């Protein structure tokens, strides 16, 4: 039985440079870029390049080292772009507000916008 692959997520399309983004950090496993609809003066998305994990729960179970790298990247970005204090938000599931089912973290710093 063959399964058709789902279309690449918007994040995979950013990784492939099909969609422009202001990229702040990138390595072989992660990419970080500015959110297009920021909720704080600093609002960065940190995204694993793999689409293997839909949410942070799957990532934690499947690749805890990648999750640790994601958190370390978030901390480094908050230190670079703000005062080092930050919120790290993972939406998990449609009812929590997750709209892209490719695990990603929101790094917010510098005070929240109202």
N, C-alpha and C positions, 0 to 999 in steps of 0.2 A: 504494500500500500504506500503510495507516495503522498507526501504532504507538501503543499505549496508553501514556500517561505513567505512570511508576512513581509510587508514593505518595510524598508529600513526606518528606524525611528528618526525623528528630527535630530536627535543628538548624533546618531551615526552619520546622518547627512552633513552635520557640521564637521565631524571628524574627517569626512571625505572631502570637505571644502565645497560641497554642493550648495550649502547655505552659508552666507557670511556671518561671522560672529567676531566680537572683540575678544580674542584669545589672550588670556593672561598667563597661563602656564600649560605646559604639555610635556608628556613623556611617552614612553611606549605603552603605558597602561591607563593613563588618565589624561583628561583635558579639562581645563577650567576656563570659563568665559563669563562675561557680564550677562546678567539677565536682561532681556529686552523690556521687561515691565517691572522695574525695581520697586521693592517694598521698603527699602532703607537706602541711605546714602551709599553703602557698599552692599551690593547684592550680586553674588557670584554663584554660578552653578559649577559643581565639581562632579564630573561624570566619568565612570569607567568606560573605556573604549569598547568593551565587549557588551553585546546585547543579551548575554547569557542570563543575566539576573534582572527580574522585573522590579524588585524592590529591595530595601535594605535587609529584610529578613532573609531573603534568598541569598543575598551577597554574604551576610554574616555566616550562614550555614555552609555556603559553597566555597568561599575564598576569604577567610578572616584576615589574611595578610593584605589583600587588596582593600578591604574596609579600613584597616589600620592606616594604610597609605593615603586613602582618601581623607581620613580625619587629620592626619599630619599635614596634608596639603591645605586643608581648610584653615588650620591653625597658622600655617606659614603665610597664607594670603591675608588673614586678618591682621597679623603682625605687620605685614608690608603695606596694607591699604588703609588700616585704621589703627586703633590703639592696642590691638591684640585681643580685646574682648569681642566675642561674637556669639551669635546664635547659629546652631547647626540643625537644620530641619530636613527630615525625610518624610515625605507624605507616602503612606503605604495603603494602597487601595483607593478605589474610586470614591468611596464615601468620605475619605479623609482629604480629598482634593487632589489626588494624584491624577494627572491627565496624560502624562507620558510614561508608559510602562517599560522604561529603561532606567534602572536605578540611578538616582542622582541626589546630591545634597545641595541644599540652599545654604549659603554662607551669608548671613546678614550682620552688618556692623555699622556703627556710627549713628545709632538711634533709628527708631522706626518712623516711617512716614505715616501720617494719619490719612 
